Amino acid sequence: MTEAPVSPLRRRMIEDMTMRKFAPRTQEGYIRAVKGFSAFLGASPDTASAEDLRRYQLHLVSSGGGVPTINHTLTALRFLFTVTLRKPEVVIYLPFVREPRRLPVVLSPAEVARLLDAAPGLKYKAALSVAYGAGLRASEVISLKIADIDSARMVIRVEQGKSLPLRRRGAARTDT
C-alpha cells in the first residue's frame, strides 16, 4: 500500500510541530484545520491574504462551529502563518472568538452524598470522592497512584493532566 504524497508545505509544518514537541493529536488537529482552510480557499494556504482568513473566520462562525473548534482552527492557522510560512502580518489581526465564562455546577451536600451512595463499590466511591473533592478529570483519577497522595500535607500530585505540567491539588481543610 502506497501513501499519498505529502506537499512540501505540509511536510514543513509537520517538521515545525515535531521540533516543538506537539502531541500527535494536536498535530492531526492542526493539519485538519489547515486542510479545511485550503478547501475553503480552493488553493494552497500559502497564497492566502488577511482578507481570505477573515472570510474563512466569518464562514466558520456562520456555519455554527463551536467556539473551541473555531479557536483551535485559528490557532492552527496562526501557527502555519507565523512559524511555517513566516508571514505573521497575515494573521496579526485575526481575533479569537470569546466564550462567556460559565459558573461551574456545585452540588449540594445531599447531592454529593447521593452520588457517592450510587457507587457500586468502595473502590468506585473512593475514586468519585477524590475526583469531586480535588476537581480532577477522569483521566487524572485513573492514572493516580498511592504514592501521588500526600495525606500528611493534604496534597495530591497530578502528572500529565490536561494542562501537562505537574500540578498539585490541595484538599480544602475546614477547621470546625
C-alpha positions as CSV (number, residue, x, y, z in Angstrom):
1,M,0.0,0.0,0.0
2,T,1.5,3.4,-1.0
3,E,1.0,6.5,0.9
4,A,-0.3,9.7,-0.7
5,P,2.4,12.2,-1.5
6,V,2.8,14.9,1.1
7,S,3.2,18.5,-0.1
8,P,6.3,20.4,0.9
9,L,4.3,22.9,2.9
10,R,2.6,20.1,4.9
11,R,5.9,18.4,5.5
12,R,7.5,21.6,6.7
13,M,4.5,22.3,9.0
14,I,4.8,18.8,10.5
15,E,8.5,19.2,11.0
16,D,7.9,22.6,12.7
17,M,5.3,21.0,15.0
18,T,7.6,18.0,15.7
19,M,10.5,20.2,16.6
20,R,8.3,21.9,19.2
21,K,7.2,18.5,20.5
22,F,3.5,19.0,19.8
23,A,1.4,16.0,20.7
24,P,0.3,13.7,17.8
25,R,-3.4,14.6,18.3
26,T,-2.5,18.3,18.2
27,Q,-0.6,17.8,15.0
28,E,-3.5,16.0,13.5
29,G,-5.9,18.7,14.5
30,Y,-3.7,21.5,13.1
31,I,-3.3,19.6,9.8
32,R,-7.0,19.0,9.6
33,A,-7.7,22.8,10.3
34,V,-5.2,23.9,7.6
35,K,-6.8,21.3,5.2
36,G,-10.2,22.8,5.8
37,F,-8.9,26.3,5.2
38,S,-7.3,25.1,2.0
39,A,-10.5,23.5,0.8
40,F,-12.4,26.8,1.6
41,L,-9.8,28.8,-0.3
42,G,-9.6,26.4,-3.2
43,A,-5.8,27.0,-3.3
44,S,-2.7,26.4,-1.3
45,P,-2.8,28.2,2.0
46,D,0.5,30.0,1.3
47,T,-1.3,32.1,-1.3
48,A,-3.9,33.4,1.3
49,S,-4.3,37.0,2.3
50,A,-5.5,38.5,5.6
51,E,-8.9,39.1,3.9
52,D,-9.1,35.4,3.0
53,L,-8.5,34.5,6.6
54,R,-11.2,37.0,7.7
55,R,-13.7,35.5,5.2
56,Y,-12.9,32.0,6.5
57,Q,-13.4,33.0,10.1
58,L,-16.8,34.5,9.2
59,H,-17.6,31.2,7.4
60,L,-16.7,29.2,10.5
61,V,-18.8,31.4,12.8
62,S,-21.8,31.5,10.4
63,S,-21.7,27.7,9.8
64,G,-22.4,27.1,13.5
65,G,-19.0,25.8,14.7
66,G,-18.3,25.7,18.4
67,V,-16.1,28.4,20.0
68,P,-13.4,25.9,20.9
69,T,-13.3,24.5,17.4
70,I,-13.1,27.9,15.8
71,N,-10.3,29.0,18.2
72,H,-8.4,25.7,17.6
73,T,-8.6,26.4,13.8
74,L,-7.4,30.0,14.3
75,T,-4.5,28.8,16.4
76,A,-3.5,26.3,13.7
77,L,-3.6,29.0,11.1
78,R,-1.6,31.3,13.3
79,F,1.0,28.6,13.7
80,L,1.1,28.0,9.9
81,F,1.5,31.6,9.0
82,T,3.8,32.8,11.8
83,V,6.1,29.7,12.2
84,T,5.9,27.7,9.0
85,L,5.4,30.4,6.4
86,R,7.0,33.3,8.4
87,K,4.2,35.7,7.4
88,P,2.9,37.0,10.8
89,E,1.5,40.1,9.2
90,V,-1.3,38.0,7.6
91,V,-2.7,36.7,11.0
92,I,-1.7,39.5,13.3
93,Y,-5.2,41.0,13.4
94,L,-7.1,37.7,13.4
95,P,-9.2,37.8,16.6
96,F,-10.1,34.8,18.7
97,V,-13.8,34.2,19.5
98,R,-14.6,35.0,23.1
99,E,-16.6,32.5,25.1
100,P,-18.6,33.7,28.1
101,R,-17.4,32.2,31.3
102,R,-19.9,29.9,33.0
103,L,-20.0,29.2,36.6
104,P,-19.4,25.5,37.4
105,V,-22.3,23.5,38.8
106,V,-21.8,23.0,42.5
107,L,-23.6,20.1,44.0
108,S,-25.3,20.4,47.4
109,P,-24.0,18.1,50.2
110,A,-27.1,15.9,49.8
111,E,-26.5,15.6,46.1
112,V,-22.8,14.6,46.7
113,A,-23.9,12.0,49.3
114,R,-26.4,10.6,46.8
115,L,-23.7,10.5,44.1
116,L,-21.3,8.6,46.4
117,D,-24.0,6.2,47.6
118,A,-24.7,5.3,44.0
119,A,-21.2,4.0,43.5
120,P,-21.2,0.2,43.2
121,G,-18.2,-0.5,45.5
122,L,-15.7,1.0,47.8
123,K,-13.1,1.5,45.1
124,Y,-15.5,3.5,42.9
125,K,-16.7,5.5,45.9
126,A,-13.1,6.4,46.7
127,A,-12.4,7.4,43.1
128,L,-15.5,9.6,42.9
129,S,-14.7,11.2,46.3
130,V,-11.1,12.1,45.1
131,A,-12.3,13.3,41.7
132,Y,-15.0,15.5,43.1
133,G,-13.2,16.7,46.2
134,A,-10.0,17.7,44.3
135,G,-11.6,18.7,41.0
136,L,-9.8,16.1,39.0
137,R,-10.6,14.9,35.5
138,A,-11.5,11.2,34.9
139,S,-8.2,10.5,33.1
140,E,-6.3,12.1,36.1
141,V,-8.1,9.9,38.6
142,I,-7.4,6.8,36.5
143,S,-3.7,7.5,36.4
144,L,-3.4,8.3,40.2
145,K,-1.1,6.0,42.3
146,I,-0.9,5.7,46.0
147,A,2.5,7.4,46.0
148,D,0.8,10.5,44.4
149,I,-1.3,11.2,47.6
150,D,0.5,13.0,50.4
151,S,-2.0,12.7,53.2
152,A,0.2,14.5,55.8
153,R,0.1,17.7,53.7
154,M,-3.3,17.0,52.2
155,V,-1.9,17.3,48.6
156,I,-2.5,15.1,45.5
157,R,0.2,15.1,42.8
158,V,-1.2,15.1,39.3
159,E,1.1,14.3,36.4
160,Q,0.3,14.6,32.7
161,G,-3.1,16.0,33.2
162,K,-4.7,18.1,30.5
163,S,-2.5,21.1,31.4
164,L,0.5,18.8,31.1
165,P,2.9,20.3,33.6
166,L,2.9,18.8,37.1
167,R,0.1,20.1,39.2
168,R,-0.5,19.8,42.9
169,R,-4.1,19.8,44.1
170,G,-4.7,20.6,47.8
171,A,-7.7,19.4,49.6
172,A,-9.7,22.1,51.3
173,R,-9.4,22.0,55.0
174,T,-12.1,23.2,57.3
175,D,-11.4,23.6,61.0
176,T,-14.7,23.2,62.8
